[in-house]
Amino acid sequence: MGMVPSLSFTSTDCKELILAEVTVAECSDGVEGEEACRRRIGKKLERDDLLLIRLIRREDENQSGQSFQDFRKNYKAPRLVYSDPFSTNGEAELIRREEVETFLSHGGKIIKV
């Protein structure tokens, strides 16, 4: 079974993460499809505060062509750069990781649609 295309949204009003499966039509329609997905999920949840979180790029500093032992010794996690949900051209960088349980215990909510 293959991966199901999905998008993640955040709320401007609440500490929430919304995970949504993308339809075939939305998936094949690029940015317009992403916006159609946002509208569909917003309508389904009766919300108008959803903002898309998009992975823009992955910056990997690891060198190729080295032995596995050297790779393990020198490995650095890639830097993930996301879209800033509050700006059309802005970038957001991970500043801290939070376990799901911690997010939920601090009042966060995860909604799967």
N, C-alpha and C positions, 0 to 999 in steps of 0.2 A: 504494500500500500504506500502511495506517495505522500508527500507533504501537502497539506491543505494550505493554499494561500491565505494569509491573514494580515490584518492591519491592527495597529494599536492606537488608541486615542486616550487623551487625558481630558479632564474637565477643567473649565475655568472657575468653577464654583466649589468643587468638592475634591477631596483627596481620593481620586479614583483612577483606576486603569481599566479601560474597556478593551477587550480582545474580541475581534470580529472576523469571521470567515468572509472571504471575498467571493462574490459570484463569478461565474465564468465571464459574463459580459463586463463586469467591473474590472476583472483581472486583465482583460485584453484591451482596455481603453485607457491605459496609462494614468496620467494625472486626473483626467476627467472621470475615470473609473473610481479613483480614490475619493474624489469629491462626491460621486454618486453613492459610494459606500457610506461615507460620513452622513450624508442626508438620510439614507435608508435606515441606518442604525439610530440616528437621532430621532427619526419619526417613530421607529419601533419602541424606543425607550421614552418617547415623549420629551425629548431634550433638544436644546439648541445651543448647548455650551461645549460641544465636543471639538477637540483640536487633534489633528493627526500628528503622530510622532513617527518620523521617518529616519531610518538609518541612511545617512548620506554617504559615508565612506568608512573604510577600515584601513588604518595606517599600521602596517606591519613592518617592524624593524628587524625581524629575524632574517638571517642570511641563509640562502639556499646553498646546496652543495657541500654542506658540512656533515660529518658523521653524526649518527643518532646520539651518541654520547655527548658530543660537543653541543648539539642542538639542545639537549635536555639541560646541560650546564648553563648555557647562555640564553635560554628562552626568556623572552619578554612578552607579556600579554599584549595583543594588538590594541591600539588606541581606537575606540569607537567614537565617531562623530555623528551626532543626531541633528535633525532639524530643530530649530527653536520653535516650539508651537505658538509662540506669541509674536513672531516676526516672520515675514515672508522670505527673507534671504539670510536670516541669522542662523548661527550654529550653536548647538548646545553640547557640552562635553560632560562626561560622567565625572561627578565630583566625589561620589561615595556609592558604595554598594549597600543594599539593604536586603536582608532575607525576607522572604514572603511573610513569614510569621511575624517579624518585627513590624513590617509595613501594616499588616492587619491589626496588630496589637496597639498601634498608634493611631487607630481610627481610619486607616486606609481601607479601600474596598476594591475588589477585583470582580469585574463583571464579564462573563463570557457570553457572547451573543452568536 
